[in-house]
Amino acid sequence: MKTLTLFAALAAAVSAHADNPIITDVFTADPAALVHGDTVYLYTGHDEALPDKPGYVMDDWLCFSSTDMVNWKPEGSLLSLEDFPWAKANAWAAHTIERDGTFFWYVSVWRGEGLGFAVGVATADSPTGPFSDPLGGPLISSDMTPDPINPEGRRVTWDDIDPAAFIDDDGQAYLFWGNTNLYWAKLKDNMIELDGEIHQIELPHFTEAPWIHKKGDLYYLTYAWGFPERTAYATSKSITGPWEYRGVFKGLAGNCNTNHQSIIEFKGRDYFIYHNGGLLTGGSFRRSVCIDELRYNEDGTLQRIVPTIEGVPAVE
């Protein structure tokens, strides 16, 4: 009887942690988490590349939900390239945010040769959809931003990806995005139109994956740094800057070249959500979402993220 009790206690202890990666039956990438009520909705990309064929094979986005950060319920494929007839390929990084009962899912897609990448948006009355495209075209397209020049001196239309939305305390909404170039713009109250000009931010070794969050009086801008990617951050007293570069706080993701983070506070705890290539047949094109706790120093700086296998404990 004592042996059975011990095994039961061990099993309970194991189930009380998420384990990293948190999703093991499908490849997930580019996490973007949304806290809505007592539930976290985790929106991810969906890697489908074969183990022996490199490249990003991504045709849809997935959603999972949890009330304790450990047990994740699959909500299904809630959005795909088919929902954007003007998009040709690459269901890349996305971000979902809620405003006044409407959920806005900003996505990165490829429009075709000569048109490059673009940011689209889908809307729904529920965090699990159904979602639809209210614009019938891109919110942000490559003709709106200066594209980077590759070493051969050729324009490369790839900088309009990785959208991240943020609503400030005064109700003003913003959208940040970019690859190589980092952009931001205000959003109108309807959340599907830009409000004013597009601005740029200069940060050391900015690659992609901007994410904005606020803790106390400080705004934090985290992003993928260099390549292979680390995660770095900057802070500001204002959402519009100036931004003070604070350095790298997460290292390389093992056998995965990219880093893409989501930061949330849920039930009194702070979480850093990211991806790696941690599953048995994983890698740069077969990624998996992980979660670890995010900790702050007394001066507001971020403590270094040390990825764990155990993951985070359950919260009630």
C-alpha positions in Angstrom: 0.0 0.0 0.0 2.8 2.4 0.8 4.4 1.6 -2.6 1.2 2.4 -4.4 0.8 5.6 -2.4 4.3 6.6 -3.3 3.7 6.0 -7.0 0.5 8.0 -6.9 2.3 10.9 -5.3 5.0 10.7 -8.0 2.4 10.6 -10.7 0.7 13.6 -9.2 3.9 15.5 -9.0 4.7 14.8 -12.7 1.2 15.8 -13.9 1.5 19.1 -11.9 4.2 20.3 -14.4 3.7 21.1 -18.1 6.9 19.4 -19.4 8.7 21.0 -22.3 7.7 20.9 -25.1 4.1 21.3 -24.0 2.5 20.0 -27.3 3.9 16.7 -28.4 1.5 15.3 -31.1 2.0 18.1 -33.6 4.7 20.6 -34.4 4.0 24.1 -33.2 5.9 27.4 -33.7 5.9 31.1 -33.2 3.6 31.1 -30.1 1.3 34.1 -29.3 -0.7 33.7 -26.1 -3.8 35.6 -25.2 -5.3 35.8 -21.6 -9.1 36.0 -21.8 -10.9 35.6 -18.5 -9.6 32.5 -16.6 -8.2 30.9 -19.8 -5.0 31.2 -21.8 -5.5 30.8 -25.6 -2.2 29.8 -27.3 -2.1 30.6 -31.0 0.7 28.9 -32.9 2.1 28.3 -36.4 2.0 24.7 -37.7 5.2 23.1 -39.0 4.7 20.3 -41.5 8.0 19.9 -43.1 9.3 16.3 -43.5 12.3 15.4 -41.4 14.6 15.0 -44.4 13.3 18.1 -46.3 14.4 21.5 -45.0 12.1 24.5 -45.4 9.1 26.1 -43.7 6.0 24.1 -44.7 3.2 26.1 -43.0 -0.4 26.3 -44.3 -2.5 27.0 -41.2 -2.5 28.2 -37.6 -3.5 26.3 -34.5 -5.0 27.1 -31.2 -4.8 25.5 -27.8 -6.4 26.6 -24.5 -5.6 26.1 -20.8 -6.8 27.2 -17.4 -3.7 26.0 -15.5 -0.7 26.4 -18.0 -0.1 22.6 -17.9 -3.1 20.9 -19.5 -3.7 22.1 -23.0 -6.8 21.5 -25.0 -6.5 21.5 -28.8 -9.0 23.9 -30.3 -8.1 22.9 -33.8 -6.9 24.7 -36.9 -8.9 27.9 -36.7 -7.3 29.8 -39.5 -5.5 28.9 -42.7 -4.2 30.3 -46.0 -7.5 29.5 -47.6 -9.1 32.2 -45.4 -6.9 34.7 -47.2 -7.5 34.2 -51.0 -5.0 36.9 -51.8 -2.2 35.0 -50.0 -0.2 32.5 -51.9 1.9 30.6 -49.2 3.6 30.7 -45.8 1.3 30.9 -42.8 4.0 32.4 -40.7 4.0 34.1 -37.3 0.8 35.6 -36.0 -0.7 37.4 -33.0 -4.2 37.5 -31.6 -5.6 40.3 -29.4 -9.1 41.2 -28.1 -10.8 44.5 -28.1 -14.4 45.2 -27.0 -15.5 41.6 -27.5 -13.8 41.2 -31.0 -10.7 39.1 -31.5 -8.2 40.2 -34.1 -5.7 37.7 -35.5 -2.8 39.4 -37.3 -0.9 37.0 -39.6 2.2 36.9 -41.8 1.7 35.6 -45.4 3.5 35.5 -48.7 1.6 37.3 -51.6 3.7 36.1 -54.5 6.8 36.9 -56.4 7.4 40.7 -56.7 4.8 41.4 -53.9 6.6 39.8 -51.0 5.3 39.3 -47.5 2.4 41.1 -46.0 0.4 41.3 -42.8 -3.3 40.4 -42.9 -5.9 40.3 -40.2 -8.9 38.1 -39.4 -11.7 38.8 -36.9 -14.1 36.8 -34.8 -16.5 37.2 -31.9 -14.9 34.3 -30.0 -11.3 33.4 -29.2 -11.9 30.1 -31.1 -13.6 31.7 -34.1 -14.9 31.3 -36.6 -12.5 33.9 -38.0 -12.8 35.7 -41.3 -10.9 38.3 -43.3 -12.7 41.7 -43.1 -10.3 43.5 -45.5 -10.1 41.0 -48.4 -6.4 42.1 -48.8 -3.4 43.0 -46.7 -3.4 45.4 -43.8 0.4 46.0 -44.5 2.1 45.3 -47.8 5.6 45.7 -49.0 4.9 48.8 -51.0 4.2 50.6 -47.7 7.6 49.9 -46.2 11.3 50.2 -47.4 12.5 46.7 -48.1 16.0 45.5 -47.0 18.7 45.1 -49.6 20.6 41.8 -49.7 24.4 41.6 -50.2 23.9 41.5 -54.0 22.2 44.9 -53.8 18.7 43.4 -54.6 15.5 44.3 -52.9 14.1 41.6 -50.7 10.4 41.9 -49.9 10.5 40.0 -46.6 10.4 42.6 -43.9 6.6 42.8 -43.4 6.2 39.8 -41.1 5.8 38.9 -37.4 3.0 41.3 -36.3 2.5 42.0 -32.6 -0.4 44.1 -31.4 -0.6 46.0 -28.1 -3.3 48.2 -26.5 -1.9 50.8 -24.2 -3.6 51.9 -20.9 -5.2 54.9 -22.6 -6.9 52.6 -25.2 -4.6 53.5 -28.1 -3.7 50.3 -30.1 -0.4 49.8 -31.8 1.1 47.2 -34.2 4.8 46.3 -34.3 6.3 44.1 -37.0 9.3 43.4 -39.1 12.3 41.4 -40.3 15.6 43.2 -40.6 13.7 46.4 -40.3 11.5 47.0 -37.2 8.3 49.0 -37.7 5.4 50.3 -35.6 2.2 52.2 -36.3 -0.9 53.2 -34.5 -4.1 51.3 -35.2 -7.5 52.9 -35.5 -10.2 51.9 -33.0 -11.5 49.4 -35.5 -8.1 47.6 -35.3 -8.0 46.8 -39.0 -6.6 50.1 -40.3 -3.4 52.0 -39.6 -3.8 55.4 -38.0 -1.0 57.6 -39.3 2.5 57.1 -40.5 4.7 54.0 -40.1 7.7 54.5 -37.9 11.0 52.6 -37.5 13.0 51.6 -34.5 16.8 51.0 -34.5 17.9 48.2 -32.2 21.1 46.2 -32.1 21.0 43.0 -34.3 17.2 43.1 -34.8 16.1 40.2 -36.8 12.4 39.6 -36.2 9.7 38.5 -33.7 9.0 41.8 -31.9 6.7 41.4 -28.8 5.5 44.3 -26.6 4.4 43.9 -23.0 4.2 46.2 -20.0 5.2 45.6 -16.3 4.7 48.4 -13.8 5.8 51.6 -15.5 8.1 50.0 -18.0 7.3 48.9 -21.6 9.3 45.9 -22.8 10.2 45.2 -26.4 11.6 41.7 -26.8 12.9 40.4 -30.2 14.9 37.8 -32.0 18.6 38.9 -32.1 21.0 37.9 -34.8 21.0 34.6 -36.6 21.0 31.9 -35.4 18.6 33.8 -33.1 18.9 34.7 -29.5 16.3 36.8 -27.7 17.1 40.4 -26.6 15.1 43.2 -25.2 14.8 47.0 -24.8 12.8 49.1 -22.3 11.1 52.4 -22.4 8.9 54.7 -20.3 6.7 55.2 -23.4 5.3 52.9 -25.9 6.6 55.2 -28.6 10.2 55.2 -27.2 13.0 56.0 -27.0 14.0 52.4 -26.3 17.0 51.5 -24.2 18.7 48.4 -25.3 19.2 45.9 -22.4 20.9 43.0 -24.0 20.3 39.3 -24.7 18.4 37.4 -22.0 17.8 34.0 -23.8 20.4 32.0 -25.7 20.1 29.8 -28.8 17.3 27.3 -29.0 19.5 24.3 -29.4 18.9 22.6 -32.8 16.5 25.3 -33.9 17.8 28.5 -35.7 14.9 30.7 -34.7 13.6 32.2 -31.4 10.1 33.5 -31.2 8.6 34.6 -27.8 5.3 35.4 -26.2 5.2 37.0 -22.7 2.1 37.0 -20.5 1.0 37.4 -16.9 -1.6 34.8 -15.8 -3.0 34.2 -12.3 -0.2 36.3 -10.7 2.7 34.6 -12.5 4.8 35.8 -15.5 5.5 33.4 -18.4 8.0 33.3 -21.2 6.6 31.1 -24.1 8.9 30.1 -26.9 9.7 27.4 -29.3 12.6 25.0 -29.9 13.3 21.8 -31.8 12.9 19.6 -28.8 10.8 16.7 -30.1 12.5 13.6 -31.2 12.3 14.4 -34.9 12.3 18.2 -34.3 14.6 20.9 -35.7 14.5 24.3 -37.3 11.6 23.4 -39.5 9.8 21.1 -37.0 9.5 23.3 -33.9 7.7 22.9 -30.6 6.3 25.4 -28.1 7.7 25.5 -24.5 7.0 27.5 -21.4 9.2 28.7 -18.6 8.7 31.3 -15.9 9.8 34.9 -16.5 11.4 36.7 -13.6 12.2 40.4 -13.0 15.0 42.0 -11.0 14.2 44.7 -8.6 15.3 47.4 -11.1 12.9 46.0 -13.8 15.5 44.2 -15.8 14.8 40.7 -16.9 16.5 37.7 -15.5 18.1 35.3 -18.0 15.8 32.6 -19.3 17.3 29.1 -18.7 15.1 26.6 -20.7 13.9 23.7 -18.6 12.6 20.2 -19.4 10.2 20.2 -16.4 8.3 23.3 -17.6 6.1 25.3 -15.3 3.9 24.1 -12.4 0.1 24.2 -12.6 -1.7 27.3 -11.4 -5.2 27.4 -10.0 
